[in-house]
Amino acid sequence: MILIKLLIAHFIGDFFLQPKHWVTNKEKKKIKSPKLYLHVAIHMALTALILWDISLAPIVVIIGVSHLIIDATKLLIQKKKTKRQLFFIDQLLHILVIIICYFFFTERAIQIEQILVNNSLLLLLCFIFLTTPASIIMKTIFIKWNISELTKNNRSLEDAGKYIGILERCLVFIFIIFDHWEAVGFLITAKSVFRFGDLKKSKHRQLTEYILIGTLISFSIAIITGIIYNIVIAYV
């Protein structure tokens, strides 16, 4: 339960409580940016709040200090060409620190009365991950291509693609955990039908490939998350 709480705090702090202009400010001013230290302070406050146990204070300190070191190092060495790779390395290191803290500072015996709470927190963690964090991960993957150039003549509602992606990932996740794989296939088919007209009219191979890659990545993230959830629940 503590591990899940720590991951929830991380995703909220890194993806929900860090505005885009903070990221821009950090990339511009690097370790001189006050947003860097405010971001770390928010992480520590969230971790302390979600743990709510003074005996686990070392976890709060370690996560705060390590987060500062990892983020500062990334800002100092980051270049335009390495931004995407460093994003994933950064996230991997943060999660690794959380796992290490969990194993060193907590008792890992699972009690029967905690199972229901654990399952609820795990479900919450999955849904949190499938929203903004997954969207940012996909956006980071697409840094390699100039997507704005591909879609400049294709009008759409503001942030429509983002919310469609979030909804489809949440639906796929729900279908997976309830073992309705056929519904995932139906959803893919339905989306393909709606997209077919646009792709046919555009006659733009690059745009078609972008939509296809985006759809496959989005569905893959949701499917993998659902499979991991089912494995963890079965294990518990």
C-alpha positions in Angstrom: 0.0 0.0 0.0 2.9 2.4 0.8 4.5 1.7 -2.6 1.3 2.5 -4.4 0.8 5.7 -2.3 4.4 6.8 -3.2 3.7 6.2 -6.9 0.5 8.2 -6.7 2.3 11.1 -5.1 5.0 11.0 -7.8 2.6 11.0 -10.7 0.5 13.8 -9.2 3.6 15.9 -8.4 5.3 15.4 -11.7 2.4 15.5 -14.1 -0.5 17.3 -12.5 1.1 19.9 -10.2 3.8 21.0 -12.6 2.5 23.6 -15.1 4.1 23.7 -18.5 5.5 27.2 -17.9 7.4 25.8 -14.9 9.1 23.2 -17.1 10.0 26.0 -19.6 11.4 28.1 -16.8 13.5 25.2 -15.5 14.9 24.4 -18.9 15.8 28.1 -19.4 17.3 28.9 -16.0 18.3 25.3 -15.1 19.5 25.0 -11.4 18.9 28.8 -10.9 15.2 28.4 -11.5 13.1 28.8 -8.4 10.5 26.5 -10.0 12.9 23.6 -9.6 13.0 23.9 -5.9 9.3 24.6 -5.6 8.7 21.5 -7.6 10.8 19.4 -5.2 9.1 21.0 -2.2 5.7 20.0 -3.6 6.9 16.4 -4.1 8.1 16.3 -0.5 4.9 17.8 0.8 2.8 15.4 -1.2 4.8 12.4 -0.1 4.6 13.5 3.6 0.9 14.1 3.3 0.1 10.8 1.6 2.2 8.7 4.0 1.1 10.6 7.1 3.6 8.7 9.4 6.5 10.4 11.1 8.4 7.1 11.3 8.6 7.2 7.4 10.1 10.7 7.4 13.4 9.3 5.9 11.5 8.4 2.8 10.3 12.0 2.4 13.8 13.3 2.7 15.4 10.7 0.4 12.7 11.2 -2.3 13.1 15.0 -2.0 16.9 15.1 -2.2 17.1 12.4 -5.0 14.4 14.2 -7.0 16.4 17.5 -6.8 19.6 15.7 -7.9 18.0 13.8 -10.7 16.1 16.8 -12.1 19.1 19.2 -11.7 21.4 16.7 -13.5 18.9 16.3 -16.3 18.6 20.0 -16.8 22.3 20.5 -16.9 23.0 17.8 -19.5 19.8 18.0 -21.5 20.0 19.0 -25.1 17.3 19.2 -27.8 18.4 15.9 -29.3 18.5 14.1 -25.9 15.3 15.5 -24.4 13.1 12.5 -25.2 15.6 9.9 -23.9 16.4 11.9 -20.7 12.6 12.2 -20.0 12.3 8.4 -19.7 15.6 8.0 -17.9 14.4 10.7 -15.4 11.1 8.9 -14.7 12.8 5.5 -14.4 15.3 6.9 -11.8 12.5 8.5 -9.8 10.5 5.3 -9.7 13.6 3.3 -8.9 14.3 5.5 -5.9 10.7 5.0 -4.7 11.0 1.2 -5.0 14.3 1.2 -3.1 12.8 3.4 -0.3 9.9 1.0 -0.1 12.0 -2.0 0.4 14.4 -0.4 2.9 12.1 1.5 5.1 8.8 -0.5 5.2 7.5 -3.9 6.2 6.4 -5.7 3.1 4.0 -8.3 4.7 0.6 -8.0 3.2 -2.3 -8.2 5.7 -5.7 -9.6 4.7 -7.6 -6.5 5.9 -5.4 -4.3 3.7 -6.2 -6.1 0.5 -9.3 -4.1 -0.4 -7.6 -0.8 0.3 -4.5 -1.9 -1.7 -6.7 -2.8 -4.7 -8.5 0.5 -4.6 -5.3 2.5 -4.4 -3.8 0.4 -7.3 -6.9 1.1 -9.4 -6.6 4.8 -8.6 -2.9 4.7 -9.5 -3.7 3.1 -12.9 -6.3 5.6 -13.8 -4.1 8.5 -12.8 -1.3 7.1 -15.0 -3.6 6.7 -18.0 -4.6 10.4 -18.0 -2.0 13.2 -18.1 1.2 11.0 -17.5 0.4 8.8 -20.4 -0.4 11.8 -22.6 2.9 13.4 -21.7 4.7 10.2 -22.4 3.1 10.0 -25.9 3.9 13.7 -26.5 7.5 13.0 -25.6 7.7 10.1 -28.0 6.4 12.3 -30.8 9.1 15.0 -30.2 11.1 13.2 -32.9 8.6 14.4 -35.5 7.2 17.9 -36.3 3.6 17.0 -35.5 2.3 20.6 -35.7 3.5 20.8 -39.3 1.6 17.6 -40.2 -1.7 18.7 -38.6 -1.6 22.5 -39.3 -4.4 22.2 -42.0 -6.5 19.9 -39.9 -8.8 21.8 -37.7 -10.1 20.2 -34.5 -11.4 21.2 -31.1 -8.8 22.4 -28.6 -7.3 19.5 -26.7 -9.8 17.2 -28.3 -7.1 14.6 -29.2 -5.8 14.6 -25.6 -9.2 13.9 -24.1 -10.1 11.3 -26.7 -6.8 9.5 -25.9 -7.5 9.6 -22.2 -11.0 8.2 -22.6 -9.9 5.5 -25.0 -7.1 4.4 -22.6 -9.5 4.3 -19.6 -12.0 2.3 -21.6 -9.4 -0.2 -22.8 -8.1 -0.5 -19.3 -11.6 -1.3 -17.9 -12.2 -3.8 -20.7 -8.9 -5.6 -19.9 -9.4 -5.8 -16.1 -12.9 -7.3 -16.7 -11.5 -9.7 -19.3 -13.5 -8.3 -22.3 -10.8 -8.4 -24.9 -13.4 -8.4 -27.7 -14.5 -4.9 -26.6 -11.0 -3.7 -27.2 -11.2 -5.0 -30.7 -14.5 -3.3 -31.2 -13.2 0.0 -29.9 -10.2 -0.2 -32.3 -12.6 -0.9 -35.2 -14.9 1.9 -34.3 -12.1 4.4 -34.1 -10.7 3.2 -37.5 -14.1 3.7 -39.1 -14.3 7.3 -37.9 -10.8 8.0 -38.9 -11.0 6.4 -42.4 -12.8 9.3 -44.0 -10.3 11.9 -42.8 -7.3 9.8 -43.9 -8.9 9.2 -47.3 -9.5 12.8 -47.8 -6.1 14.0 -46.6 -4.2 11.5 -48.8 -1.3 12.3 -46.5 0.9 9.3 -45.8 2.8 11.0 -42.9 -0.5 12.0 -41.2 -1.8 8.5 -41.6 1.3 7.1 -40.0 1.2 9.6 -37.2 -2.5 8.7 -36.4 -1.7 4.9 -36.6 1.4 5.2 -34.4 -0.5 7.3 -31.9 -3.4 4.9 -31.7 -1.2 1.9 -31.3 0.9 3.5 -28.6 -2.2 4.7 -26.7 -3.9 1.3 -26.8 -0.6 -0.5 -25.9 -0.1 1.7 -22.8 -3.7 0.9 -21.7 -3.4 -2.8 -22.4 -0.1 -3.2 -20.6 -1.4 -1.3 -17.6 -4.5 -3.5 -17.5 -2.4 -6.7 -17.7 0.0 -5.5 -15.0 -3.0 -4.6 -12.8 -4.5 -8.1 -13.3 -1.2 -9.8 -12.5 -0.7 -7.7 -9.3 -4.3 -8.4 -8.1 -3.9 -12.1 -8.8 -0.6 -12.2 -6.9 -2.1 -10.3 -3.9 
